[in-house]
Amino acid sequence: MVKYSKMQESDLSEVLEIEKEAFGSQSRHDFVDCMQKPIYSYMVLRDDSELVGYYGTMTIGYESEILTIAVKAGLRRRGYGEMMLDNIITTAKFNGCKVIYLEVNEKNTIAYNLYLKKGFIESYRRNEYYGKDDALILKLEL
Protein backbone atom coordinates (compact mmCIF):
# COMPACT_ATOMS: atom_id res chain seq x y z
CA MET A 1 0.00 0.00 0.00
CA VAL A 2 1.44 3.37 -1.01
CA LYS A 3 1.31 6.26 1.42
CA TYR A 4 2.60 9.83 1.47
CA SER A 5 3.87 11.47 4.62
CA LYS A 6 5.64 14.67 5.49
CA MET A 7 9.40 14.18 5.38
CA GLN A 8 10.90 13.86 8.86
CA GLU A 9 14.52 14.11 9.96
CA SER A 10 14.35 10.36 10.63
CA ASP A 11 13.80 9.85 6.86
CA LEU A 12 16.91 11.76 5.82
CA SER A 13 19.45 8.92 5.72
CA GLU A 14 17.28 7.07 3.18
CA VAL A 15 16.41 10.29 1.32
CA LEU A 16 20.07 11.32 1.07
CA GLU A 17 20.95 7.89 -0.32
CA ILE A 18 18.32 8.29 -3.06
CA GLU A 19 19.44 11.89 -3.64
CA LYS A 20 23.03 10.77 -4.12
CA GLU A 21 21.99 8.03 -6.60
CA ALA A 22 19.78 10.40 -8.57
CA PHE A 23 21.58 13.75 -8.53
CA GLY A 24 24.94 13.57 -6.85
CA SER A 25 24.37 15.04 -3.44
CA GLN A 26 22.66 17.60 -1.28
CA SER A 27 23.51 18.21 2.33
CA ARG A 28 21.42 17.04 5.25
CA HIS A 29 21.46 20.65 6.46
CA ASP A 30 19.82 21.86 3.22
CA PHE A 31 16.93 19.42 3.67
CA VAL A 32 16.49 20.23 7.36
CA ASP A 33 16.58 23.97 6.66
CA CYS A 34 13.91 23.74 3.95
CA MET A 35 11.71 21.35 5.94
CA GLN A 36 11.37 23.99 8.64
CA LYS A 37 10.14 26.79 6.36
CA PRO A 38 6.43 27.05 5.54
CA ILE A 39 6.90 27.80 1.82
CA TYR A 40 8.51 24.38 1.32
CA SER A 41 6.82 21.00 1.34
CA TYR A 42 8.90 17.83 1.40
CA MET A 43 7.09 14.52 1.21
CA VAL A 44 8.16 10.88 1.15
CA LEU A 45 6.38 8.03 -0.58
CA ARG A 46 6.36 4.62 1.03
CA ASP A 47 5.19 1.36 -0.45
CA ASP A 48 4.31 -0.70 2.58
CA SER A 49 7.12 0.38 4.88
CA GLU A 50 9.82 0.94 2.24
CA LEU A 51 10.71 4.52 1.37
CA VAL A 52 10.60 4.45 -2.44
CA GLY A 53 10.82 8.15 -3.29
CA TYR A 54 10.44 11.74 -2.21
CA TYR A 55 9.74 15.19 -3.56
CA GLY A 56 10.09 18.80 -2.55
CA THR A 57 8.09 21.82 -3.66
CA MET A 58 8.13 25.52 -2.93
CA THR A 59 4.91 27.53 -3.09
CA ILE A 60 4.67 31.30 -3.09
CA GLY A 61 1.31 32.88 -3.80
CA TYR A 62 -0.28 31.23 -6.82
CA GLU A 63 2.93 29.60 -8.04
CA SER A 64 4.50 26.30 -7.07
CA GLU A 65 7.89 24.99 -8.11
CA ILE A 66 9.00 21.38 -8.05
CA LEU A 67 12.45 21.52 -6.50
CA THR A 68 13.22 17.82 -6.49
CA ILE A 69 11.57 14.50 -7.20
CA ALA A 70 13.37 11.17 -7.05
CA VAL A 71 12.72 7.45 -6.87
CA LYS A 72 15.06 4.82 -5.40
CA ALA A 73 17.29 3.46 -8.18
CA GLY A 74 16.11 -0.16 -8.12
CA LEU A 75 12.45 0.89 -8.15
CA ARG A 76 12.38 3.29 -11.09
CA ARG A 77 10.02 2.82 -14.05
CA ARG A 78 7.31 1.34 -11.82
CA GLY A 79 5.07 4.41 -11.74
CA TYR A 80 6.24 5.94 -8.44
CA GLY A 81 7.51 9.11 -10.11
CA GLU A 82 4.22 9.60 -11.92
CA MET A 83 2.30 9.00 -8.68
CA MET A 84 4.34 11.67 -6.93
CA LEU A 85 3.91 14.10 -9.83
CA ASP A 86 0.14 13.51 -9.77
CA ASN A 87 0.13 14.19 -6.03
CA ILE A 88 2.08 17.43 -6.53
CA ILE A 89 -0.39 18.62 -9.19
CA THR A 90 -3.44 17.68 -7.10
CA THR A 91 -2.02 19.39 -4.00
CA ALA A 92 -1.13 22.54 -5.95
CA LYS A 93 -4.67 22.76 -7.36
CA PHE A 94 -6.15 22.19 -3.91
CA ASN A 95 -3.99 25.01 -2.53
CA GLY A 96 -5.14 27.43 -5.25
CA CYS A 97 -1.98 27.48 -7.34
CA LYS A 98 -2.35 28.62 -10.93
CA VAL A 99 0.97 27.38 -12.29
CA ILE A 100 3.71 24.86 -11.49
CA TYR A 101 7.30 25.30 -12.65
CA LEU A 102 10.20 22.86 -12.71
CA GLU A 103 13.60 22.51 -14.26
CA VAL A 104 14.96 19.34 -15.83
CA ASN A 105 18.26 18.41 -17.45
CA GLU A 106 17.79 18.27 -21.23
CA LYS A 107 19.31 14.76 -21.22
CA ASN A 108 16.82 13.41 -18.67
CA THR A 109 14.42 12.26 -21.38
CA ILE A 110 12.46 9.89 -19.13
CA ALA A 111 11.51 12.70 -16.74
CA TYR A 112 11.03 15.19 -19.60
CA ASN A 113 8.58 12.88 -21.37
CA LEU A 114 6.63 12.29 -18.14
CA TYR A 115 6.30 16.04 -17.65
CA LEU A 116 5.07 16.47 -21.24
CA LYS A 117 2.57 13.66 -20.71
CA LYS A 118 1.16 15.58 -17.72
CA GLY A 119 0.77 18.77 -19.75
CA PHE A 120 3.94 20.71 -18.92
CA ILE A 121 5.33 22.88 -21.71
CA GLU A 122 8.82 24.24 -22.22
CA SER A 123 8.98 27.83 -21.05
CA TYR A 124 12.65 28.58 -21.62
CA ARG A 125 16.15 27.11 -21.54
CA ARG A 126 19.15 27.85 -19.32
CA ASN A 127 22.20 27.17 -21.45
CA GLU A 128 24.92 24.99 -19.93
CA TYR A 129 23.23 25.09 -16.51
CA TYR A 130 24.33 21.51 -15.78
CA GLY A 131 27.91 21.85 -16.98
CA LYS A 132 27.57 21.26 -20.72
CA ASP A 133 23.89 20.31 -20.51
CA ASP A 134 21.05 22.81 -20.67
CA ALA A 135 18.27 23.07 -18.10
CA LEU A 136 14.77 23.13 -19.53
CA ILE A 137 12.31 25.22 -17.54
CA LEU A 138 8.84 23.73 -17.85
CA LYS A 139 5.50 25.03 -16.66
CA LEU A 140 2.04 23.67 -16.19
CA GLU A 141 -0.94 26.03 -16.15
CA LEU A 142 -3.52 24.70 -13.72
N, C-alpha and C positions, 0 to 999 in steps of 0.2 A: 504494500500500500504506500503510495507516494504522499508526502506531507511537507508543506513549507513551514518554516519557523524562522523567527528573527535570529540573525546570526549572533552568537554569544562568544565571549572570549574563549570558552571551553571548546568551541568549534575551530579555533584558529590554527591548530597544528595540522588538521586535515585540510583546511582551506588553503593554507600556505603551501602544502604539498601539491595540491591541484594547481594553484597559481604558478608554482615553479614549473610544472609540467607544461602548462598552457602558454605562459607568457615570459618566463624567465624568473622574475621575482618581484615581490613588493614586501615591504617591511611589515612586521607585526604591528609596529607603532602606527603606520599609516591606516591600517584597518581599524585599530582601536580608536584612533582619533576620529575617523569618519563615523564610526558606529555611535559615537556619543553626540553627534550633531543632528538636530532635527531635520535638516534639509536632505540628509542621506538616509537611504534604506538599504540595508544589507540583509539578504535572506539566504537560507540554505535549503536545499531540497534533499530529502531523505527518501529512500525506497526501503521500506521496512526500517531497519535501524541504520542502514549504511548511508553515509553522506555521499551523494552522487554528484552534486554540483552546487553552485552558488551564483548569486548575482548582486550587483550594487547599482543603485540609481541615485540621482540627485534631482530634486524637484524644487523649482523656484517659480512661484506664481503659476502660470498656465503651461509651463514647459517642464518636461522631464528629460533627463539624459541618462542613457545606459552607460555606466562607467566601466562595468566589467560583467562578463557572463562566462562561466566555464563549467565543463563537465569533466569528471575524472577520466583519465586517459583510456583505461580499459573498458569504459562504459559509453564511449561516444558512439554516435550514429544509432542510438536506440530511442530517440525522441525526447530525451531529457532537456536538451537545449531548447527545442521547440516548446515544450511544456513551460519552461521558465520564461521564454519570450512571451507566450500567451498570457502568463500570469502578470508580467510587467505591463502589458498593454491593457489588460482588464483593470488592474489596479490604477493605472494612470487615468483611464476613463472615469472610474469610480471617484477619483480625487479631483475631477474637473479639469484635467490637463487637456490642452488643445493640440499639442504636438510633442512628439518624442524624437530626440536626436541620438545618434550614436556615431562612433568612428570605428572603422574596420580596416585592417591592412588589405591593400588591393590584392594580395596573393592568398588571402584567406577565402577562397572561393566557396567553400562549404558554408561558412557563416554568411557570406555575402548573398548567396542564393537563398538561404533561409530568410534573410531580411527582405529580399525582393518578394518572395512568396507571401510574406505577411503584409506587403503593401508599402514598404519603405522605398523611397526614391533617392537617388544621388543628388545631394544639394551642392556640394563642391568638393574639391580635392586639395589636400595639403601635400605638396610635392616633397618627396624624400623625407617624410616625417619619421618613418621607421628605417633610418639609415638610407638605403637606396630605394626602398619601397615607399609608395605614396599611401597616405591615409585617405580613405573615402569617407566623407561626412554624409550620412544618410538621415532622412527625416521621414516621419510618419505623421500625417495630419489625422487627428482623431475626430 
